[in-house]
Amino acid sequence: MNTNAKTHVSSLSPLRTLVATSRPPFLLLTLSVMLMATALAYYDNASFSISLFILVMLGALAAHASVNMLNEAHDARSGLDDLTQRTPFSGGSGALQQNSALINRVEAIGLGLLGVVIALGLYFVWLTGWGLLPIGLIGVGVVLLYTPTITRSPWLCLIAPGLGFGPLMVMGAYYVLTGSYSCIAFALSLIPFFLVNNLLLLNQYPDLEADRQVGRRNLLIAFGEKTGVRVFSGFLAAAFIILAGLVALGCVPVWGLLGGLMLGLALPLVIKVNQHYQSIEQLQPALAWNVVINLTMPMLIAVGLWIAS
């Protein structure tokens, strides 16, 4: 698998290499989470503006692409890319391994995209008020510090991905679209918080030894792989418990339980991870299922909210 990936990457043109470092398939996660946030805003009777929605979506996608590209550039410089046993779901794109001359350009584009995010954020602050500023500042900090700093702190490394795609992205989008914060929006944002934390956590298993060699210190390195399995199982359960609780309390309509359909995949996922976390080869299906849950659960919740609206 790795040999085929390297052959494919080496045939990329400079333009396609730059695009690959943004990891386009993973940007679907931003689309899914943003649709959930937008659906909740619409359900809460926000006046829907297509132009504002597009700007918010562009800002979120730019932030995601920025952190991806900065991560790719940093990992190429540190030598991590040369140590990683790449899978379709972990280990980066591998593009810069064959095109190392583009590292500076990738980093520059990543910073440029962050500049776009900041510019849009300032516009949103002007449009909706200063209440958005704290979320924006924390978001910029996460993008800049994630790879060089956050990945060396076990607990920050564990929660930073979910913080970005959960409370920061969902609450930020909700605030721009409605002009206010909401306890329900915060509670709903905890679903992608736990799911995305799990996405990065499980993807760290194939990279464990490579991460250790370049000085990273995530949960698996600091506390062991078995602890990671326990945390993964707890986080996955938390996402479904929160959804069920919000529906039971009447905060989210019953249609929101469409997201609960992913429980049919979550249960075998937990079993698979518990059985095969020490075998990268046998863990491959679990990595794929984890991605499916991350992409599909927020999307199904969004569909439920749209139907209920």
C-alpha positions as CSV (number, residue, x, y, z in Angstrom):
1,M,0.0,0.0,0.0
2,N,2.8,2.4,0.9
3,T,4.7,1.7,-2.3
4,N,1.6,2.4,-4.5
5,A,1.0,5.6,-2.6
6,K,4.5,6.9,-3.1
7,T,4.4,6.0,-6.8
8,H,1.1,8.0,-7.1
9,V,2.5,11.0,-5.2
10,S,5.7,11.2,-7.3
11,S,3.6,11.7,-10.5
12,L,1.9,14.8,-9.1
13,S,2.5,18.2,-10.7
14,P,3.5,21.0,-8.3
15,L,-0.1,22.3,-8.4
16,R,-1.6,18.9,-7.6
17,T,1.0,18.5,-4.8
18,L,0.0,21.8,-3.2
19,V,-3.7,20.8,-3.4
20,A,-2.8,17.3,-1.9
21,T,-1.2,18.9,1.1
22,S,-4.6,20.5,2.0
23,R,-5.9,16.9,2.2
24,P,-9.2,17.6,0.3
25,P,-11.0,14.4,1.3
26,F,-10.8,15.3,4.9
27,L,-12.3,18.8,4.3
28,L,-15.6,16.9,4.0
29,L,-15.6,16.8,7.8
30,T,-15.8,20.6,7.9
31,L,-18.8,20.5,5.5
32,S,-20.6,18.0,7.7
33,V,-20.1,19.9,10.9
34,M,-20.9,23.2,9.3
35,L,-24.2,21.9,7.9
36,M,-25.1,20.7,11.4
37,A,-24.4,24.2,12.9
38,T,-26.4,25.9,10.1
39,A,-29.3,23.5,10.4
40,L,-29.5,24.3,14.2
41,A,-29.4,28.0,13.5
42,Y,-32.2,27.6,11.0
43,Y,-34.2,25.4,13.4
44,D,-33.8,28.2,15.9
45,N,-35.5,30.6,13.5
46,A,-32.4,32.4,12.2
47,S,-33.1,34.3,9.0
48,F,-31.1,32.2,6.4
49,S,-28.7,34.1,4.3
50,I,-27.0,32.2,1.5
51,S,-24.2,34.7,1.1
52,L,-23.4,34.7,4.8
53,F,-23.6,30.9,4.9
54,I,-21.1,30.7,2.0
55,L,-18.7,33.1,3.7
56,V,-18.9,31.2,7.0
57,M,-18.3,27.9,5.1
58,L,-15.3,29.4,3.3
59,G,-13.8,30.6,6.5
60,A,-14.2,27.1,8.1
61,L,-12.7,25.4,5.1
62,A,-9.8,27.8,4.9
63,A,-9.0,27.2,8.6
64,H,-9.1,23.4,8.1
65,A,-6.9,23.6,5.0
66,S,-4.5,25.9,6.8
67,V,-3.9,23.6,9.7
68,N,-3.5,20.7,7.3
69,M,-0.9,22.5,5.2
70,L,1.0,23.8,8.1
71,N,1.0,20.3,9.6
72,E,2.3,18.8,6.3
73,A,5.1,21.3,6.1
74,H,6.2,20.9,9.7
75,D,6.1,17.0,9.4
76,A,8.2,17.1,6.2
77,R,10.8,19.3,7.9
78,S,10.9,17.1,11.1
79,G,11.4,14.0,9.1
80,L,8.2,12.4,10.4
81,D,6.9,11.8,6.9
82,D,9.9,9.5,6.2
83,L,9.2,7.4,9.3
84,T,5.4,7.1,9.1
85,Q,3.7,3.9,7.9
86,R,1.1,5.7,5.9
87,T,-2.5,4.5,5.6
88,P,-5.4,6.0,3.6
89,F,-6.5,7.6,6.9
90,S,-3.3,8.6,8.7
91,G,0.2,9.7,8.1
92,G,-0.5,12.7,6.0
93,S,-0.7,13.0,2.2
94,G,3.0,12.1,1.6
95,A,3.1,14.7,-1.2
96,L,6.1,16.6,0.2
97,Q,8.2,13.5,0.4
98,Q,8.5,13.5,-3.4
99,N,8.3,17.3,-3.7
100,S,10.4,18.7,-0.8
101,A,11.2,21.9,-2.7
102,L,7.6,23.0,-2.2
103,I,7.7,22.9,1.6
104,N,8.2,26.7,1.9
105,R,5.4,27.3,-0.6
106,V,3.0,25.0,1.3
107,E,3.8,26.7,4.5
108,A,3.2,30.1,2.9
109,I,-0.1,29.1,1.5
110,G,-1.1,27.7,4.8
111,L,-0.3,31.0,6.5
112,G,-2.1,32.8,3.7
113,L,-5.2,30.8,4.3
114,L,-5.0,31.6,7.9
115,G,-4.9,35.3,6.9
116,V,-8.1,34.7,4.9
117,V,-9.7,33.3,8.1
118,I,-8.6,36.2,10.2
119,A,-9.9,38.7,7.6
120,L,-13.3,36.9,7.5
121,G,-13.3,36.7,11.2
122,L,-12.8,40.5,11.6
123,Y,-15.7,41.0,9.1
124,F,-17.9,38.7,11.1
125,V,-17.0,40.6,14.3
126,W,-17.9,43.9,12.6
127,L,-21.2,42.3,11.4
128,T,-22.3,40.5,14.6
129,G,-20.4,42.0,17.5
130,W,-17.4,41.4,19.8
131,G,-18.8,38.3,21.3
132,L,-17.3,36.3,18.4
133,L,-13.7,37.5,19.1
134,P,-12.7,35.0,21.9
135,I,-13.7,32.1,19.7
136,G,-11.7,33.5,16.8
137,L,-8.6,34.1,18.8
138,I,-8.6,30.6,20.3
139,G,-9.2,29.2,16.8
140,V,-6.2,31.0,15.3
141,G,-4.1,29.8,18.3
142,V,-5.1,26.2,17.7
143,V,-4.2,26.4,14.0
144,L,-0.8,28.0,14.6
145,L,0.2,25.9,17.7
146,Y,-1.3,22.5,16.9
147,T,1.7,20.8,15.2
148,P,4.7,22.4,16.8
149,T,3.3,22.7,20.4
150,I,0.0,21.0,21.1
151,T,1.2,17.6,19.8
152,R,3.7,17.5,22.6
153,S,1.1,17.8,25.3
154,P,-0.9,14.6,25.8
155,W,-4.2,16.2,27.0
156,L,-4.1,19.2,24.7
157,C,-3.3,16.9,21.8
158,L,-6.3,14.8,22.7
159,I,-8.9,17.6,22.9
160,A,-7.6,20.2,20.5
161,P,-9.0,18.6,17.3
162,G,-12.5,18.3,18.8
163,L,-12.3,21.8,20.3
164,G,-11.6,23.1,16.8
165,F,-14.4,21.2,15.0
166,G,-16.8,21.2,18.0
167,P,-17.3,24.2,20.2
168,L,-15.2,26.6,18.1
169,M,-16.6,25.8,14.7
170,V,-20.2,25.1,15.7
171,M,-20.5,27.9,18.2
172,G,-18.7,30.3,15.9
173,A,-20.9,29.5,12.9
174,Y,-24.1,29.6,15.1
175,Y,-23.1,33.0,16.5
176,V,-22.5,34.5,13.0
177,L,-25.7,33.2,11.7
178,T,-27.9,34.1,14.7
179,G,-26.0,36.9,16.5
180,S,-26.0,35.1,19.8
181,Y,-24.8,32.0,21.6
182,S,-26.9,29.1,22.7
183,C,-26.5,26.5,25.4
184,I,-28.1,24.0,23.0
185,A,-25.6,24.8,20.3
186,F,-22.8,24.3,22.8
187,A,-24.2,20.9,23.9
188,L,-24.7,19.8,20.3
189,S,-21.1,20.9,19.5
190,L,-19.9,18.3,22.0
191,I,-20.9,15.6,19.6
192,P,-18.2,16.5,17.0
193,F,-15.9,17.4,19.9
194,F,-15.9,13.8,21.0
195,L,-16.0,12.3,17.5
196,V,-13.2,14.3,16.1
197,N,-11.0,13.8,19.1
198,N,-11.5,10.1,18.5
199,L,-10.7,10.5,14.8
200,L,-7.2,11.9,15.5
201,L,-6.7,9.5,18.5
202,L,-7.3,6.4,16.5
203,N,-5.2,7.7,13.6
204,Q,-2.3,8.0,16.0
205,Y,-2.0,4.2,16.4
206,P,-0.3,3.6,13.0
207,D,2.0,6.6,13.7
208,L,2.9,5.7,17.2
209,E,6.6,4.9,16.8
210,A,7.2,7.6,14.2
211,D,5.6,10.2,16.5
212,R,7.7,9.0,19.4
213,Q,10.9,9.4,17.4
214,V,10.3,13.1,16.5
215,G,9.5,14.1,20.1
216,R,5.7,14.1,20.0
217,R,4.0,13.2,23.3
218,N,0.3,12.3,22.7
219,L,-2.0,10.2,24.9
220,L,-0.7,6.9,23.5
221,I,2.9,7.7,24.1
222,A,2.3,9.2,27.6
223,F,-0.1,6.7,29.0
224,G,-0.1,3.6,26.7
225,E,-2.2,2.2,23.9
226,K,-4.7,0.5,26.2
227,T,-5.5,3.8,27.9
228,G,-6.1,5.2,24.4
229,V,-8.7,2.4,23.7
230,R,-10.5,3.2,27.0
231,V,-10.6,6.9,26.1
232,F,-11.8,6.2,22.6
233,S,-14.6,4.0,23.8
234,G,-15.7,6.6,26.4
235,F,-15.6,9.4,23.9
236,L,-17.7,7.5,21.3
237,A,-20.3,6.6,24.0
238,A,-20.4,10.2,25.1
239,A,-21.3,11.4,21.6
240,F,-24.4,9.2,21.5
241,I,-25.4,9.8,25.1
242,I,-25.3,13.6,24.5
243,L,-27.6,13.2,21.4
244,A,-30.0,11.0,23.3
245,G,-30.0,13.4,26.2
246,L,-30.7,16.5,24.0
247,V,-33.6,14.7,22.4
248,A,-35.0,13.5,25.7
249,L,-34.9,17.0,27.1
250,G,-36.7,18.4,24.1
251,C,-33.7,20.6,23.1
252,V,-33.3,18.8,19.8
253,P,-36.3,17.4,17.9
254,V,-36.9,13.7,17.6
255,W,-35.7,13.8,14.0
256,G,-32.3,14.5,15.4
257,L,-32.1,10.9,16.4
258,L,-31.3,10.2,12.7
259,G,-27.7,10.7,13.9
260,G,-28.2,7.8,16.3
261,L,-28.3,5.4,13.3
262,M,-24.5,5.5,13.4
263,L,-24.7,3.5,16.6
264,G,-25.0,0.4,14.4
265,L,-21.5,1.1,13.2
266,A,-20.2,2.5,16.5
267,L,-20.7,-0.8,18.4
268,P,-18.6,-3.0,16.1
269,L,-16.1,-0.2,15.8
270,V,-15.5,-0.3,19.6
271,I,-15.2,-4.1,19.5
272,K,-12.7,-3.9,16.6
273,V,-10.5,-1.3,18.3
274,N,-10.5,-3.2,21.5
275,Q,-9.5,-6.4,19.7
276,H,-6.9,-5.1,17.2
277,Y,-5.4,-1.9,18.4
278,Q,-2.0,-3.4,18.4
279,S,-2.2,-4.5,14.7
280,I,-2.1,-1.8,12.1
281,E,-3.2,-4.2,9.4
282,Q,-6.3,-5.4,11.3
283,L,-7.1,-1.9,12.5
284,Q,-7.5,-0.6,9.0
285,P,-11.3,-1.3,8.8
286,A,-11.8,0.5,12.2
287,L,-10.0,3.6,10.8
288,A,-12.4,3.6,7.9
289,W,-15.5,3.1,10.1
290,N,-14.3,5.9,12.3
291,V,-14.2,8.3,9.4
292,V,-17.7,7.3,8.3
293,I,-19.1,8.0,11.7
294,N,-17.4,11.4,11.9
295,L,-18.7,12.4,8.5
296,T,-22.2,10.9,8.7
297,M,-23.4,11.5,12.2
298,P,-23.4,15.4,12.1
299,M,-24.8,15.2,8.6
300,L,-27.7,13.0,9.7
301,I,-28.4,15.3,12.7
302,A,-28.4,18.2,10.2
303,V,-31.0,16.4,8.1
304,G,-33.1,15.8,11.1
305,L,-33.0,19.4,12.1
306,W,-33.9,20.6,8.6
307,I,-36.8,18.1,8.5
308,A,-38.1,19.4,11.9
309,S,-37.8,23.0,10.7
